[in-house]
Amino acid sequence: MKTLLKFLGPILILIGVIILSVYFFTGSSSNTYLASAGIIMVVGFFAHILINRKIQ
């Protein structure tokens, strides 16, 4: 369980990157994809820092 928790931040960042690639390849003009990807990537970044600080 600790290994999954340790990689939760990078997994969230990869989900944000996937959302950005969907936005790019579909040619959508909606900012919803951009906002959700940005929020998920920022949450993943801070989750990575905070969770790894608590585990170690």
N, C-alpha and C positions, 0 to 999 in steps of 0.2 A: 504494500500500500504506500509505503514511503517513496518507492521509486516512481509510482504514478503521480504522487503529489509533487515530487521533485520536478517532473517534466510538465506540470500543468501550465506554467507560464509560456514555455515555448509552443505547446500545443495550441493555446489560445492565439498566440501570434501567428501561427500557421493558418489557423481558421480565418484570421483577419486578412492574410495574404490571399487566401482562396477567394474570399469575398471581393477583394480588389481585382483579382483576375477575372472573375465573373463580370464585374462592372466594365472592365476594359474590353473583353471579348464580345460582350453583347451589345456594346455601343449605346448603353442606356444613358439618358440625360437626367436621371433622377439622382439627387444627392443623398438619398436614403442609404444606398450601398456605401458611399464614402463615409457617411457619419457612423454607420454601424461598424464598418471595418476599423475606423479610427478609434472608436471607443473600445472595441474588443482588443485591439493591439495595445492600447495604453493600459488597460486592465491586466492583460497578459504580462506586460513589462513589469508593472508593480507587483503582481502576484509572484513572478519569478524572484524578484528581489526579496520580498517579505517572507515567502515560504522557505527559500533556501537559507535565510538568516535564522529562521526558527528551527529548522531541521538540524543545522550544524550547531 
